[in-house]
Structures are given as C-alpha cells and as structure tokens.
Amino acid sequence: MDKTPHAPKNSALATASITLGCIGLVCAMFLPFVLVVPAVICGHLAQKRIRASNGRLGGQSRAATGLVTGYIGLVASVIGLIILSVAIPGFHKAKAKVLNEAARENAHILAAASLNYAKANGNRLPLHLSDLRPYVMSPNVFDSPLEQEEDKQPDYLFLMAGKSLSGIGNPGQVMVLKDLHPVFGGGEVVAYADGHAAIVYKSE
C-alpha cells in the first residue's frame, strides 16, 4: 500500500490573489484599485484558510506574493490618481489655450480678408461674411474653433458691415468683427480695422 503523502492542494484564493495582484500592479495606473483590492482580499482570505486547513491546503507563497503585489498596486493606484488629478486639469487648460489661439488666428485671417475686400470695393467693408470667400484660402476659417455644438448660426459678427474705412483715426482700436463664441476664460475674440485680432477679457 502506497503511503507516500500527497502534496497539499493549492488554495484557489491564493492563485486568484497572485493573478489579480500581478495584473493589477501592471494596470494600476490605468485601472486604479480595480484588481489590486480583490488581490489583497483574496490573499488575506487564502492565508487564513491555509492556516486553518492543517496542511491540507497549500499556496502560502502565492498568497504572500499576491498580497505584496496587491499592496504595491494600491500605492501605485493612489499615485496614479494624484497624477491624473494634476494632469487632467492641465490638459484641459492646454487645450483651451490652443483653441483660444486658433480662434484668434481665424479672426485675424477674416480681418485681413475684410481689408482686402475693402481695397477692391471702394474702401468699404463687406456686408456679409460670405463676401469674404474669394479672399480666404480655406472655408474652414468661417467656423470658429470655440463653437461647442454644431448649429446653423453664424460664428462671427461684423461690427462695421458695409461701412467705409475712410476717416478712421486709429484703426488699431476700431473693432470690425468678433467671434460670437466666448473664449475659455470668459473673454472674446475681436478683430480690428488694421487687420490684427486679439482676445479681450471683461476686465480689460
């Protein structure tokens, strides 16, 4: 009769703990707490059951490894959340800055096109935005980067539509058009009779 002792069966919880811990540690920055918390729970339960099994269950080293990777994953998750809490607002701020500058550039192009139109039409500004189409390279310039939702409303307003540029004393201070969508930060994009455009905030 074979009396060779059988090796204890590995605890399923220990196997689950090491598996979740290893995968969770790798993914902790992207899926914080999702896998590492179950890894820690499974690891503690596995150790408890292994101790209570009187040698019938094995997997102590697996459970220990699962606990180590799980706790390291918890720390990595916290660090990941801190990084995201800093990075996401920074990303939105950078995106807003890019969109604001793109809107200012669009207004500058439209202002320059308005001046070219005026030179060809008795020094008078156009009545409609569509009058500028022959004077711009791309039709995309008529779409404001600041527009949040697509609609059929115009994105720009002529402040001196059809008026003459003659007699303007300081064209760098006379607004000719503006973007109807507010910039990120509470201001607006305006263009002037000398062709330049700027972002003007309410406090200015």
C-alpha positions in Angstrom: 0.0 0.0 0.0 1.4 3.4 -1.1 1.7 5.6 2.0 3.5 8.5 0.2 1.9 11.7 1.4 0.1 13.7 -1.2 1.2 17.3 -1.7 -1.4 19.8 -0.4 -3.7 21.3 -2.9 -3.0 24.9 -3.7 -5.7 27.3 -2.5 -7.8 28.8 -5.3 -7.9 32.1 -3.4 -4.1 32.1 -3.3 -3.9 31.6 -7.0 -6.5 34.3 -7.6 -4.6 36.7 -5.3 -1.3 36.3 -7.1 -3.0 36.5 -10.5 -5.0 39.6 -9.7 -2.1 41.2 -7.9 0.3 40.8 -10.8 -2.2 42.0 -13.4 -3.5 44.8 -11.2 0.0 46.0 -10.5 0.7 46.4 -14.2 -2.7 48.2 -14.8 -2.8 50.2 -11.5 -2.1 53.5 -13.3 -4.9 52.9 -15.7 -7.4 50.9 -13.6 -6.7 52.1 -10.1 -8.0 49.8 -7.3 -10.0 47.6 -9.7 -7.8 44.5 -9.5 -5.5 45.2 -6.6 -8.2 45.4 -3.9 -9.6 42.0 -4.7 -6.0 40.7 -4.8 -5.4 41.9 -1.2 -8.8 40.5 0.0 -8.1 37.1 -1.7 -4.6 37.0 -0.3 -5.7 37.5 3.3 -8.6 35.0 3.0 -6.2 32.5 1.4 -3.7 32.8 4.2 -6.5 32.4 6.8 -7.8 29.2 5.1 -4.3 27.7 4.6 -3.5 28.1 8.3 -6.9 26.6 9.3 -6.5 23.6 6.9 -3.9 21.8 9.0 -1.7 21.2 5.9 -4.5 20.2 3.5 -4.2 23.4 1.6 -1.0 24.9 0.1 -0.2 28.1 -1.7 1.2 30.2 1.1 3.9 31.7 -1.1 1.3 32.5 -3.8 -0.9 34.3 -1.3 2.0 36.2 0.1 3.1 37.3 -3.4 -0.5 38.3 -4.2 -0.6 40.4 -1.0 2.7 42.1 -1.8 1.8 42.9 -5.4 -1.7 43.9 -4.3 -0.4 46.4 -1.7 2.2 47.8 -4.1 -0.7 48.2 -6.6 -2.7 50.1 -4.0 0.2 52.5 -3.6 0.5 52.8 -7.4 -3.2 53.4 -7.7 -3.0 56.3 -5.2 0.0 57.8 -7.0 -1.9 57.3 -10.3 -4.9 59.2 -9.1 -2.8 62.0 -7.8 -1.1 62.3 -11.2 -4.4 62.2 -13.0 -5.8 64.9 -10.7 -3.0 67.1 -11.8 -2.7 66.1 -15.4 -6.4 66.3 -16.5 -6.9 70.0 -15.5 -3.5 70.8 -17.1 -4.6 69.0 -20.3 -7.9 70.9 -20.4 -6.1 74.2 -19.8 -3.6 73.5 -22.6 -6.4 72.5 -24.9 -8.3 75.7 -24.1 -5.2 77.8 -24.8 -4.8 76.1 -28.2 -8.5 76.7 -29.1 -8.3 80.3 -28.0 -5.2 80.9 -30.1 -6.8 79.2 -33.1 -9.9 81.4 -32.8 -7.7 84.5 -32.6 -5.9 83.4 -35.8 -9.2 82.8 -37.6 -10.4 86.3 -36.7 -7.1 87.7 -37.9 -7.5 86.0 -41.2 -11.0 87.3 -41.6 -9.9 90.8 -40.7 -7.2 90.7 -43.3 -9.7 89.3 -45.8 -12.0 92.2 -44.9 -9.3 94.7 -45.6 -8.5 93.1 -49.0 -12.2 93.2 -49.8 -12.4 96.9 -48.9 -9.4 97.7 -51.1 -11.3 96.2 -54.0 -14.6 97.7 -53.2 -14.2 101.4 -52.6 -12.7 101.1 -49.1 -16.0 99.6 -47.8 -16.2 96.6 -45.6 -18.3 93.6 -46.7 -22.0 93.3 -45.7 -21.9 89.6 -45.3 -19.4 87.0 -44.1 -19.9 85.1 -47.4 -18.5 88.1 -49.3 -15.0 87.1 -48.0 -15.0 83.7 -49.6 -12.8 84.8 -52.6 -10.3 86.3 -50.2 -9.6 83.3 -47.9 -7.7 80.1 -48.7 -9.8 77.7 -46.7 -13.6 77.7 -46.0 -12.8 76.3 -42.5 -11.8 79.8 -41.4 -15.5 80.6 -41.2 -16.0 78.0 -38.5 -15.0 79.2 -35.0 -12.8 76.7 -33.1 -14.7 77.9 -30.0 -18.0 76.5 -31.2 -19.1 73.7 -28.8 -22.1 72.4 -30.8 -22.8 72.4 -34.5 -25.5 74.8 -35.5 -26.5 76.9 -38.5 -25.9 80.2 -36.8 -23.0 82.4 -38.0 -19.9 82.2 -35.8 -18.8 85.8 -36.4 -20.4 89.2 -36.3 -19.4 92.2 -38.5 -19.4 95.3 -36.3 -18.9 97.7 -39.3 -20.7 95.8 -42.0 -20.8 97.8 -45.2 -19.1 100.8 -43.6 -16.2 102.8 -45.0 -12.8 102.6 -43.6 -12.1 106.1 -44.7 -11.6 108.6 -41.9 -10.8 106.1 -39.2 -8.3 107.8 -37.0 -6.9 104.8 -35.2 -7.7 101.6 -37.0 -5.8 99.5 -34.3 -8.6 100.4 -31.8 -11.7 100.1 -34.1 -13.3 96.7 -33.9 -14.6 95.4 -37.2 -15.7 91.9 -36.3 -15.9 89.5 -33.3 -16.3 85.8 -32.6 -19.8 85.1 -31.2 -18.5 82.3 -29.0 -16.7 83.2 -25.7 -13.2 82.0 -25.3 -12.2 79.7 -22.5 -11.7 82.0 -19.6 -14.6 84.4 -20.1 -13.3 86.8 -22.8 -14.0 87.2 -26.5 -12.0 87.3 -29.8 -12.2 90.5 -31.7 -10.5 91.8 -34.9 -9.6 95.4 -35.6 -9.6 97.7 -38.7 -5.8 97.4 -39.0 -6.1 93.6 -39.5 -4.9 92.4 -36.1 -7.0 90.3 -33.8 -6.9 89.8 -30.0 -8.5 88.1 -27.1 -10.3 90.7 -24.9 -11.3 89.9 -21.4 -14.1 91.6 -19.5 -11.6 93.2 -17.1 -9.8 94.9 -19.9 
